[in-house]
Amino acid sequence: QSVLTQPPSASGTPGQRVTISCSGSSSNIGSNTVNWYQKAPGTAPKLLIYRNNLRPSGVPDRFSGSKSGTSASLAISGLQSEDEADYYCAAWDDSLSGPVFGGGTKVTVL
Amino acid sequence: EVQLVESGGGLVQPGGSLRLSCAASGFIFSNYWMSWVRQAPGKGLEWVANIKQGGSEKFYVDSVKGRFTISRDNAENSLYLQMNSLRAEDTAVYYCARGSTILDNWGHGTLVTVSS
C-alpha cells in the first residue's frame, strides 16, 4: 500500500491529453513540493517534473504538473507512443525524512 | 554526463547479507545527498535510505531500520548499501539516485533476490 494514491492505469489515443492524479496528506504533498518520474520497462527511472511544475532540461513541454492542497496531477498533452510507461508521483514526507511514492500509473497509448 | 552504476546484487538466502555499491561519475559527488530506491517485482518504487553529503546524517524507511546501513566514500565517489538479515520481501531491483528530495539522476539498478 503506497503512501500516495494514484490510479493504476490511464490511456489515450495519439494526440490526446491524459491526466494522472496523485493524492497525499498534510505531511507530504500538503507541505512539500511534488515530483514526477517516468519509468519504462528495463530502463532507469527518469525525473519528469520537479517542484510541482518545473521540467528538467530535455523534457518536452507536452508534460506539465500542478498541485493543489494535498493533491497533484500530471498532464501529458499530444500523447505519443513513446509516452507508454509507468508514471510515479513523489513528495518528501516530513515524518519519514525521505520521499514517499505513489503506486504508479501505467499509461497506454491505444 | 552524470553516470551512476550499481553493482553487488545477486541471489542470497533469507537471513544472509549483501553489499551494494554505486559508482558515481560526471559530477562532484561530495556535493550531493545520495539515495537508494528499490522496486520489488510487479510493484512500485520505494525509497530505502539516504545520506547527507559528508555522511553525518542518514535516514531509512522503517522496514529496513536496524538491518540496512547506507554509507559513502567521497574520495572514491562511491555509495554503498550494506544489507543484513535479508528477507524475501527485500527482493527488488535497487537503484542508486542522486539527491534526496529531488532524485534527478538514477542508475540502471542491480537485482537482489532473497530466496532459499
Interface residues (C-beta under 8 A of the other chain):
Chain A: S2 N32 T33 N35 Y37 K39 T43 A44 P45 K46 L47 Y50 R51 P56 D86 Y88 A90 W92 L96 S97 G98 P99 V100 F101 G102 G103 G104
Chain B: S35 V37 Q39 G44 L45 E46 W47 A49 N50 F59 Y60 V61 D62 Y95 A97 S100 T101 I102 L103 D104 N105 W106 G107 H108 G109
